[in-house]
Amino acid sequence: MDELQGKTALITGAGQGIGQGIALALAQAGVRVAAAGRTVVKLEHTVAEIEARGGEAVAVRCDVKEPAHLAHAVEACVQAFGGLNILVNNAQEVPLGTLQQVSDESFTAGFESGPLATLRLMKLAYPHLKGDGCIVNLASTAAKRWDMSGYGAYAAVKEAIRSLTRAAACEWGPDGIRANVILPHAKSPGLVWWMESNPQEAEAFQRTIPQRRVGECEEDIGRFVVQLCSAGSRYVTGQSIAVDGGQALLG
């Protein structure tokens, strides 16, 4: 989309999976990308792919649980490209297991890498986003499951991200900043591993999706983020949008 040409995005967890898919799709639309994450080698692969397609990108090492790393990521993006227009909070450590199984350490890591990191990074990016900024945070439809067994801690940290995003949309709307949440199903490395390891369960899972498939990280999730950041979505803010082939009913 031409209106995104020359804009700049900071994307956490951009070394693989959904974060990488979003980075590639935004770059394809002309956005300059600061790809942030913990593993530099993976980030360099994302940057190389973007550059091979004619785009611009830089890799920024960032552990989202470290406040200093978050500040450095914003500074690196602004220094490299002169500004920051789009922020995508994607990186997340996931606390999985039943309530009895999830440890305090796992839940705390999920909170620190999820809602706390999201809040910190939104606040750091705020001065740069004023005017025409767009925030896209990632959550999950786990809280909408008919059976929450094994997903309580995971859903809890993701639901906190939804609340923070809604608050950002309401508080920062007058400053020209939009903030939305996407709740995707996509072929992340973790989900692909699970599907390959549990083919019968994976088949049953896909039957619960009206489109009968799991989304592609770039073609389905990334391109939707491009639309969400474009002028055609300029009146959309404060929303939680399931990008999941129709599986979840948000209400």
C-alpha positions in Angstrom: 0.0 0.0 0.0 1.6 3.3 -1.2 0.6 5.3 1.9 2.9 3.1 4.0 5.9 3.7 1.8 8.8 5.1 3.8 7.2 4.6 7.2 9.0 2.8 10.0 8.0 -0.2 12.2 9.5 -1.7 15.3 8.5 -5.4 15.6 9.4 -7.6 18.6 9.9 -11.3 18.1 10.6 -10.7 14.4 13.1 -13.5 14.0 10.5 -16.2 13.3 6.9 -17.1 13.1 4.2 -14.4 13.2 6.6 -11.6 14.0 8.7 -12.5 11.0 5.6 -12.8 8.8 4.4 -9.3 9.9 7.9 -7.9 9.3 8.0 -9.3 5.7 4.5 -8.1 4.9 5.1 -4.6 6.2 8.4 -4.4 4.3 6.7 -5.5 1.1 4.4 -2.5 1.6 7.4 -0.2 1.7 7.8 0.0 5.5 11.3 0.2 6.9 11.6 -2.4 9.6 13.5 -2.6 12.9 13.4 -6.4 13.6 13.8 -6.9 17.4 14.3 -10.2 19.3 16.6 -12.2 21.5 18.4 -14.3 18.8 20.4 -12.2 16.5 21.0 -15.0 13.9 17.2 -15.3 13.4 16.8 -11.6 13.1 19.6 -11.4 10.5 17.7 -14.0 8.4 14.6 -11.8 8.5 16.6 -8.7 7.6 18.3 -10.6 4.7 14.9 -11.7 3.4 13.6 -8.2 3.5 16.7 -6.8 1.8 16.5 -9.6 -0.9 13.1 -8.3 -1.7 14.4 -4.7 -2.0 13.3 -3.5 1.5 15.2 -1.8 4.3 15.6 -3.4 7.7 17.9 -3.6 10.7 18.3 -6.2 13.4 18.1 -5.1 17.1 18.8 -7.5 19.9 16.1 -7.1 22.5 14.9 -9.2 25.5 11.5 -7.7 26.1 11.8 -8.5 29.8 14.7 -6.0 30.1 13.6 -2.4 30.3 17.0 -1.2 29.0 16.7 -3.4 26.0 13.2 -1.9 25.2 14.6 1.6 25.4 17.5 0.7 23.2 15.2 -0.9 20.6 13.2 2.3 20.2 16.4 4.4 20.1 17.9 2.1 17.5 14.9 2.3 15.3 14.7 6.1 15.4 18.4 6.4 14.8 18.4 4.0 11.9 15.3 5.4 10.1 14.6 8.8 11.6 11.3 8.0 13.3 8.8 5.4 14.4 5.3 5.1 13.0 4.2 1.5 13.7 4.8 -0.6 16.8 4.1 -4.3 16.9 4.3 -6.1 20.3 4.6 -9.7 19.3 7.3 -11.3 21.5 5.9 -13.4 24.4 7.0 -16.1 26.7 4.0 -18.4 27.1 3.0 -19.9 30.5 1.3 -23.2 29.5 -0.1 -25.9 31.7 -2.9 -26.4 34.2 -3.1 -24.1 37.2 -1.4 -26.7 39.3 1.4 -27.1 36.8 2.2 -23.5 36.1 4.9 -22.2 38.4 5.2 -18.7 39.8 8.4 -18.3 37.7 6.6 -19.3 34.5 3.6 -17.0 35.1 5.8 -14.1 36.1 7.9 -14.6 32.9 4.6 -14.5 30.9 3.5 -11.4 32.6 6.9 -9.6 32.2 7.3 -10.5 28.6 3.6 -9.9 27.7 1.5 -7.1 29.3 4.4 -5.4 31.2 6.7 -5.4 28.2 3.8 -4.2 26.0 3.0 -1.3 28.4 6.6 -0.3 28.7 7.2 -0.3 24.9 4.0 1.6 24.2 5.1 4.3 26.6 8.6 4.5 25.2 7.2 4.7 21.6 4.5 7.2 22.5 6.5 10.4 21.8 7.4 9.1 18.3 4.0 7.8 17.4 2.1 11.0 18.1 0.4 12.4 15.0 -0.1 9.3 12.9 1.1 6.3 14.9 -0.3 2.8 14.9 0.1 0.1 17.6 -0.7 -3.5 16.9 -0.5 -5.8 19.9 -0.9 -9.6 19.8 -3.2 -11.5 22.1 -5.0 -14.8 21.9 -8.5 -16.3 21.7 -7.5 -18.7 24.5 -9.8 -16.9 26.9 -12.7 -17.7 24.5 -12.2 -21.4 24.7 -15.2 -23.5 25.8 -12.7 -25.5 27.9 -10.1 -23.3 29.6 -8.2 -26.3 31.1 -4.5 -25.8 30.6 -4.9 -22.3 29.3 -5.7 -20.2 32.3 -2.3 -18.6 32.9 -1.7 -18.1 29.2 -5.1 -16.5 28.6 -4.7 -14.3 31.7 -1.6 -12.5 30.4 -3.0 -12.2 26.9 -6.3 -10.7 28.3 -4.2 -8.1 30.1 -2.7 -7.0 26.8 -6.2 -6.5 25.4 -7.1 -4.2 28.3 -3.9 -2.1 28.0 -4.5 -1.8 24.3 -8.0 -0.5 24.8 -6.8 2.0 27.3 -4.1 3.2 24.9 -6.6 3.7 22.1 -8.9 5.7 24.4 -6.2 7.8 26.1 -4.0 8.4 23.0 -6.6 8.8 20.3 -6.6 12.6 20.6 -2.8 12.4 20.0 -3.4 10.7 16.6 -2.4 7.2 17.8 -4.4 4.1 17.0 -4.1 0.9 19.0 -5.6 -2.5 18.2 -5.1 -6.1 19.1 -5.0 -9.1 16.8 -5.7 -12.6 18.0 -4.2 -14.9 15.3 -4.0 -18.5 14.5 -0.8 -19.1 12.4 1.9 -21.6 11.5 4.4 -20.4 14.1 7.2 -22.9 14.8 5.6 -24.0 18.0 2.2 -24.7 16.4 3.8 -26.5 13.5 5.7 -28.7 15.9 2.6 -29.5 17.8 0.6 -30.3 14.6 3.4 -32.6 13.3 3.7 -34.3 16.7 0.0 -34.8 17.2 -1.6 -35.3 13.7 -4.9 -36.6 14.9 -5.4 -33.8 17.4 -4.2 -31.3 14.8 -6.8 -32.6 12.3 -9.6 -32.3 14.9 -8.3 -28.8 15.7 -8.5 -27.7 12.1 -12.0 -28.9 11.8 -13.0 -26.3 14.4 -11.9 -23.6 12.1 -14.5 -22.7 9.5 -11.9 -22.3 6.8 -10.4 -25.6 7.8 -6.8 -24.4 7.9 -4.3 -22.6 10.1 -3.2 -19.2 8.8 0.1 -18.4 7.1 2.3 -16.0 9.0 3.0 -13.6 6.2 0.1 -14.1 3.7 -2.7 -14.2 6.3 -1.5 -12.5 9.5 1.1 -10.1 8.1 -1.0 -8.8 5.3 -3.9 -8.2 7.6 -1.5 -6.1 9.8 -0.6 -4.1 6.7 -4.3 -3.4 6.2 -4.8 -2.5 9.8 -1.9 0.0 9.6 -3.1 1.6 6.4 -5.2 4.7 5.8 -8.1 2.5 4.9 -8.3 1.5 8.6 -7.8 4.9 10.0 -11.1 4.9 11.9 -10.4 1.5 13.6 -9.0 1.7 17.1 -9.4 0.0 20.4 -10.5 -3.2 18.8 -9.7 -6.9 19.4 -9.8 -8.7 16.0 -9.6 -12.5 15.7 -7.5 -13.4 12.6 -8.3 -17.1 12.9 -10.3 -18.3 10.0 -13.5 -17.7 11.9 -12.9 -20.1 14.8 -13.5 -17.7 17.8 -16.6 -15.6 18.4 -15.5 -12.5 20.3 -18.1 -10.8 22.4 
